[in-house]
Amino acid sequence: MLFTVIDVPFADQIHFFYLSDLNSPDFAPGPESLECRLFKEEDIPWDQIAFPTITRTLRFFFDDRRTGLFRTHHIILRKP
């Protein structure tokens, strides 16, 4: 499911994030990541997340999970 579409005009980018199921407990970082881990919401190191698009997507996810209604979100990310 398409979950977030985030326009990043100052970088001339559009970021797309999808929801999916983790079919196996075996996962690993890809070539552009140093590490990957699963966290409980309360254990996420928010100040260590490198990209604001990831932070926004995670916050949308936890908000939607609380309501039980997952929808597609679209925002325009402005320069901080």
C-alpha positions as CSV (number, residue, x, y, z in Angstrom):
1,M,0.0,0.0,0.0
2,L,1.3,3.5,-0.9
3,F,1.6,5.1,2.5
4,T,3.4,8.4,2.2
5,V,4.2,10.7,-0.7
6,I,6.6,13.5,0.5
7,D,7.5,16.3,-1.9
8,V,11.0,17.6,-1.1
9,P,11.1,20.6,-3.5
10,F,14.4,22.1,-2.1
11,A,16.1,18.8,-3.1
12,D,14.1,18.3,-6.3
13,Q,12.9,14.9,-5.0
14,I,9.7,13.1,-4.2
15,H,9.9,10.3,-1.6
16,F,7.5,7.3,-1.7
17,F,7.0,5.0,1.2
18,Y,4.9,1.8,1.2
19,L,3.5,-0.4,3.9
20,S,4.2,-4.1,3.6
21,D,4.5,-7.2,5.8
22,L,7.8,-8.5,7.1
23,N,7.5,-12.2,6.0
24,S,10.7,-13.3,7.8
25,P,12.7,-12.3,10.9
26,D,15.7,-12.2,8.6
27,F,16.5,-8.7,7.3
28,A,19.6,-6.7,6.7
29,P,20.6,-3.2,5.6
30,G,21.0,-2.5,1.9
31,P,24.0,-0.9,0.2
32,E,23.0,2.7,1.3
33,S,22.5,1.8,5.0
34,L,24.9,1.1,7.8
35,E,22.5,-0.8,10.0
36,C,18.8,-1.6,10.4
37,R,16.9,-2.7,13.5
38,L,13.3,-3.1,14.6
39,F,12.1,-0.9,17.5
40,K,9.1,-0.5,19.7
41,E,7.6,2.9,19.3
42,E,8.8,4.1,22.7
43,D,12.4,3.0,21.9
44,I,12.9,4.8,18.6
45,P,15.9,7.1,18.8
46,W,14.1,10.0,17.1
47,D,17.1,12.3,17.4
48,Q,19.3,9.8,15.5
49,I,17.0,9.5,12.4
50,A,18.9,11.0,9.5
51,F,16.1,12.1,7.3
52,P,12.9,14.1,8.1
53,T,11.0,12.1,5.6
54,I,11.6,9.0,7.7
55,T,10.5,10.7,10.9
56,R,7.3,12.0,9.3
57,T,6.5,8.6,7.8
58,L,7.0,6.9,11.2
59,R,4.9,9.4,13.0
60,F,2.1,8.9,10.4
61,F,2.4,5.1,10.9
62,F,2.0,5.3,14.7
63,D,-0.8,7.8,14.5
64,D,-2.7,5.6,12.0
65,R,-2.0,2.4,14.0
66,R,-3.6,4.1,17.0
67,T,-6.8,4.8,15.0
68,G,-6.7,1.5,13.1
69,L,-7.1,3.3,9.8
70,F,-4.2,3.4,7.5
71,R,-4.4,5.9,4.6
72,T,-2.1,7.5,2.1
73,H,-0.5,10.7,3.3
74,H,0.9,13.5,1.1
75,I,2.9,16.4,2.4
76,I,5.3,19.0,1.1
77,L,8.5,19.2,3.2
78,R,9.8,22.7,3.5
79,K,13.4,23.6,4.3
80,P,14.0,23.8,8.1
